[in-house]
Amino acid sequence: MATIGFTLTFWAWDLIAPIASWYGDRLGLSSFQQSLLVAVPVLVGSVGRIPAGALTDKYGAKLMFPVVSALTIVPVLLLIVAKDSYALMLVVGFLLGLGGTTFAIGIPLVNSWFPPAKRGLALGVFGMGMGGVALSGYFTPRIAEHGENLPFIVVAIALAVYAVLAALLITDRPDRPVPTASLASRLGSAGRLRVTWELSALYAIGFGGIVAFGVYLPTYLKTWYELDPTDAGTKAAGFALVTVVFRPIGGWLSDRVHPAVVTAGALGVVAVFAIVQAFDPKLNPGGTIALLVMAAGLGTASGSVFALVSQVTPQAQVGSVTGIVGAMGGLGGFVPPLVMGAIYSAKDSYSIGFMLLSDLALAGCVYAYGRMRSIRPGGAEPEPEPTKITVRQP
């Protein structure tokens, strides 16, 4: 149920991106304005994970999942009303960000029901819900061909049905620790953990890359490779599908190998193939291979980072830490579309953007391998090696 809810709300969260070019033509938007339109829901959905995670620690996913799913229906339907005004679309996009917060609701729920040795795979399976981006990329433009308002109506109905089912079927673990401190103090406590920000940086590269490609890849394919919107959406959905498949693989590997090692390897692969794509290979086969391998690496890294979260975070703080880490991951996806749009407007090329991705991925690779392998459960620093002292007898 958590995975289904995550999938549907992510579809809602990503409703604008697959048909962004349609809005661009309809409203006469520049490349940067179009990038801003698809990036606003990402920003709000990311920041909203911080209170969503902390509230889930307090009230449980049984309440939070149906409430957030039901509230997301409002901006989905408002997209029908706002389609002829860029300013209104930005406002509705802001509200649509609510759909992106459910990640921070599902992680503590799933984490609480599985023993540590199985959490990597379980969280990876839940993370497959980000396939809602793939569903949106594939189905939204196709449904829109039968009626420009139809995608929003379909998603709204699906969210309504899910909200009812979630209220009936989701169960919080009875013995889960319920914090008594205030929301502000719990977020402050999670924010004071150094490991929270280290994990945030790694997730901003891994999941942020997925989100950035999810919202901007259709535009990139249409602009650079001159694909029609439906074909671009289909190929972007294929990219997202690969990230979905490899996320549980990243979690599964992390149950067997240290998740920091898995993260380092995955980001190293991304760094190499981002350089390949920076040289603008032909879409078939070079560009397709580079993009799909990057998708595999980003998906694997996203799964392994949250396997690491489950290892080094106290159970009572999982929701709060997840909220912050998830927010940073989403924010990692907010900036690249704006950067790519601005670079293309200024230089008529995307190469600089892919080289920046390569630099970030390489930095994450080095840090994960060099630093994160040594962190003990609870986020504490590793203890120093004991020093042997030999005492000579007189």
N, C-alpha and C positions, 0 to 999 in steps of 0.2 A: 504493500500500500504506500509506503514511503517513496519507493522508486517511481510508482505510477504518478503520485502527486508531484514529485520533483519534475517528471517528464512533462506533465501538462502545464504546470506553471512556467516552466522554461520555454515551452512553445509560446505561451502568452507573452512572456518577457521578450521574445525574439520576433514578434509579429511584424514589426516595421521593417527590419533589415531585408528580408527576401524581396520586398516590393518597394524598397527605398528608391530605386531608379524611377519607378512609376510616380512616386511622390515628387521626385526631382523634376521630371518632365511636366507634371501637372502644375507645380507651384513655381517652376522656373528657378530652381535652386542651384547654387554653385556647388563645386565639389566639397568645399569645407562645410557649407550649410547642410548638405546631405549627410556628411560624416557626423556632424553634431546631432542631427536628428536620430541617427541610429545609436549614438553613444550615450545620450541622456538616460534612457532606461537602464543601461549598464551601470552608470554612476550611481543612480538612486538605489537600484537593486543591490549593489555592492555595499554601500554605506548602511543600508537598512538591515544587513545581516548582523550587524553588531548588536542592536537591541533585540533582534529576533532570536539570536542565539542565547542571550542572557534571559529573555523571557521564557524560552523553552526550558532552560535549567529550572526556572521557578514554577511554571505552570504545566509543563509537559507538552509533548507533541500531540496528544489526543485533543487538546483544545486548540493549539496553535495551527495545526495543519488545516482543519476545516475552516477556521476563521480567515486565515490568509488567503486560502483558495477562493472563498466566497467573495472577499473584498476585491480580489483581482478581476472579478467579472466587470466591475464598474468601469475601469479604464479601457478594458477590451471593447466594451460597447460604445464608449465615448469616442473611439477611433472612427466610428461611422459618422459622428457629428462633426468632428474636427478636421476632416480630410481636405477642406478647401482653404484652411488657414495655417500658415507655417507657425505662427505664434501659438495657436491653440494646440497644434500637433506637439510642440515642445512641452506644453503643460501636461498634455495627456501622456506623453512619453515619460515625464517625471513620475506620474502616478503609476504608470505601467511597470515601473521599477519594482513595485511591491512583489510582483511575481518572482523576481530573482532572489528573494530573501529565504525561500523555503529550504535552500541548501543547509542553512544554519539550524533549521528545525529537524531535518532528517538525520544529520550526523550524530547528535547526542542520542537520539532514539535508537538508531541501529547500533551504535557503540555500546549502549548499555545492555543489549540483549545477547552479545557475543563475547566469548572468552578471548583474552588477548591473542592467543595463537591463531584465531580465525578472523580477527577484526580487519586485517588488511584486505582479504578477499570480500568480506561482507560490505565493507565501506566502498570497495571498488564496484561491487554490484549496484549499490545504491547510487554511486556516482554515474552509472550508466544513464541515469535520468537526464543528464545533460544532453542526451540524444534528442530531447525536445527541440534543440536547435536544428538537428538534422531533419526532424519531422516538419518543422516550420519551413526550412529551406526547400524541402521537396514538395510538401502539400499546399502551403499557403499560396504560392503563385498559381498552382493548378486549380485550386478551389476558386481563386479569384477570377479565373477565366469564365466561370459559370455565374458570376455575380460579384461585383466589387466589394459588397458588404458581407458576402457569405462566409469568408474565413473567420471574421470576428464573431458571427452568430454561432458557428460550429464550435469554436473554442469556448465561448461563454457557456454553451449548453454542457460541454464536457466538464468544465470546471464546476458547474452547479451539481452535476451528478456525482462528481468525485467528492465534493464537500460533504454531501450527505453520507456517502459510503465511508469516508474517513472518520466522521463522527461516530459511526456505528462499529467500525472494525479495528481502528488503531487502538493499541493498548500500550500504556507506559509500563515499564518494569515496576512492580509494586515496591521493591526495596531500593529504588533509585534514590540517591542522596538529594534532598531538596534544600537549597541554600536559604538561609534566613536573613542574610545581609541584604542591604538595599541594592538596587540595580547599579547605581553609580559606583558603590564600593566594590561590587563583584567585577565590573568592567575594569575598574582601576587596578584590582588585584591581578587580573589576567594581563593587563597592559604592562604591569611591572615585571612580568616574566620575560627575561631576555629571549628565551626560546620562542615566545609568541611572535616576536618581530623577525627572528631568523626564519621561522616557518612561513611567515607572511611574505618575506622577500622571495623565497623559493616558489611559493604558490602563485605569486604575482607574475612570475615568469612562465610557469607551467600552465596553470588554468587561465591566467591572463592572456596567454597566447591563443588558447582555444577560443575564448570569448572574442578576442580581437578578430581572429579569422572568421568566426561565426557571423559577426555582424558586418565585416568589411569585405570578406572574400567575394560575395556576389558582385559588389561594386568594382573590385579589382579585376575580376574576370571579364566583366562587361566593358570596363574602360580600356584595359591593356590588351586583352585578347579578343575584344569585340564580339563577345558572345551575346546572344539574346537573353533577356531576363530569366526565362524559364530554364534555359540550358545552364546559365550561370548558377541559378538556385539549385539545380540538380547536382552539379559538381561540388558546390559548397556543402550540400547535404552529404555527399560521399565523403568529403573531408571530415565532417562532424561525426559521421558513422564510424570512421576509423578511430577517432579519439574515444568514442564510446566503447568500442571493442577493447581497446588497449588499456582503458582505465582499470578494469578488474584484473587485467594481466599484471599491471603495476602493483596492485594490492596483493595478488597471489605471490608474485616474486618477493615482495617485502615480507611475507610470512616465512620465507625460506632464506633470504639474504637480507642483510641490513638494509632498511629502506633508504638510508642515505646513499649507499652504493648504487642502488637502483636509480635513484634520482639523478646522481652524477652521470651515470651512463646514458640515461635518456636525454638529459640536457646537452650532453656532448654530441649526440647524434643530431639534435636540432641545430646546434651551432654550425655543424658542417654543411647541412643541407640548406640552411638559410643563406649561406655564402653562394651555394650553387644557384639558388633562385635569384640572388642579387644580380647575376649575370644574364638575366632575362632569357632563359632557354625557351625553345618552342614548347607550346603546351603539350603536344604529343610527340615523344613520350617524356622528354626531359622535365618540363614543368610539372606534369602530373605526378611523376615519380618523386620529385623533390617535395612537393606539397603533401603527398600522402605519407612519406617517411617522416616529415615534420609532424604530421598529425599523430602518427604512432608514438613518436617521442614525447610530444606534449601530453598525450593521453596517459602514457606510462608514468610520467613525472607527476601528474595530478593524482593518480592513485597512490603512488609511493609516498608523497608528501603527507597525505592524510593517514596513511599507515603509521608514519612517524609521529603525527599528532596524537594518535591513540596510545603510542608507547610512552611519550614523555609528558603527557598532561594528566594531572589528577582528575579522577572521574567527575567530581563535583564541579570542575571548571571546564569540562569539555565543551559545553555549549558556548560559554563566554569566549574561550580561546578560538573555537571554531568560527564564531561570529566575526572576530577580528581578522583571523587568517583568511576566511572566505571573503571578507570585505576587501582586503588587500588584493586577493586574487581577481576579484571583479574589477577593482580599480586598475589593476594591471591590464585589463581589457578595455578600459575606458580611454586611456591615453593613445594607444597605437592607431586607432582609426582616425583620430584627429591629426596625429602626426603624419600618417600616410596621405590623408587628404591635403594637408598643408604642403607637404613635400611635392606631391604631384602637381599642385597648383603652381608652385614656384619653379620646379625643375623639370616638369613633364616626364618624371621618372619615379619608379618605386624602389630603385636599387639601394638608396641610402637607408630606407626603412628596413629592408631585409638585413643589411649589414649591422644596423643597430640591434636587431633581434639576435643576430649571431653573437654580438659582443655580450649581451645580457645573458644568453644561454650559457656561454663559456664561463662567465663569472659565476653563475649559479652552479655549474658543474664543479668548478674548483672549490667553491665554498662548501658544498654538500659533502664532497669527499674529504676535504681537509679538516673540517670543523664538526660537522653534524654526526659523524660516526662515533664520536666520543661522548655524546650526551647521554646521561643515565636517566632512567624513568623519573618523572617528576620535574624534568627540566633543569636538574641540578648540574653543576659543573662536574667533570670527571675528577675523581680523587687522585691525588698524586701517587706515584709509585712509592711503596715503602722503601726507606733507605736502611740498608743493613749496616750496623755499627759493630765493629769487632773490638772487644776490650781485651787488651793484653794482660795476662796475669803477671803480677810482680815476681 
